[in-house]
Amino acid sequence: MERGRRARHRRRAVVAGSTLAVLALATAGVATVARPGPASHGTVASSPQLKLASAFATSTDISYRVRLTTGAAGGGGDLTYEGAFDPTTDTGYVEVTLDDSVQTELLVDGTRYTGGERLPGPLPSDKQGPGETYGRYGQYPGTHDRLSLYAEPGSVLGAATPDPAALYAFLQTANATVTENSDGTLHFTLETRHADGSNSTSGDVTLDADGRIGKVTITDTWRTTLKGNASGTSVSTLVLFDYGVEATVERPTDVVPAT
């Protein structure tokens, strides 16, 4: 079951570019809202860097809902992930609807499960037959502090898990340049290099009414020397909302060890 699921995921992840990985969150999960009051921010920071630091500081160690839309530049094949996460309890869920299932990931007090649920409608004719065992979840050993299929840890989106403030630390480590757009949103650019290629990334950060991170739009151009020279551009929109949401996730009942 796990080998087949991984093979399908590898094929689908290509559309999002080399820096993104497929993530799913659970239809078995439930999230109920308990919104906090407005944050208190004191004196408004004067520089774009300090404004960004202040915004991320108010967004840390608090639960939130998340919606991520990502795909190749130019459209087509976009994937949309939705879920909720509480970094203080390492509990959350996310889901993405694919062509043969709703792929899911659950995190319950640091225990990670991945599986798939049945689509609400009939399967496409080319996806019928033996395949996904719906409702069965693989349980991974150890404890985890993030929804690990959300994005690769070394990418910008991966840095946004387990909480938005981690993204700011990533931008600092990567020596990102931060400026302010004419509409008041904040803009960042950075270059990352690795043994097999590089990434050129730019993004815009929009704050919500409480001064927390509301939306991050990211354009990432990747280049790799693996299997010849290749490049591509992915476009992602990460929306964080309902800060203070109660992320309640039920443990699955049909569980097998993940391989």
Secondary structure by P-SEA (a helix, b strand, c coil): caaaaaaaaaaaaccccccbbbbbbbccbbbbbbcccccccccccccaaaaaaaaaaaaccccbbbbbbbbcccccbbbbbbbcccccccccbbbbbccccccbbbbcccbbbbbccccccccccccccccccccbbbbbcccccccccccccccccccccccaaaaaaaaaaabbbbbbccccbbbbbbccccccbbbbbbbbbbbcccccccbbbbbbbbbbcccccccbbbbbbbbbccccccbbbbbbccccccc
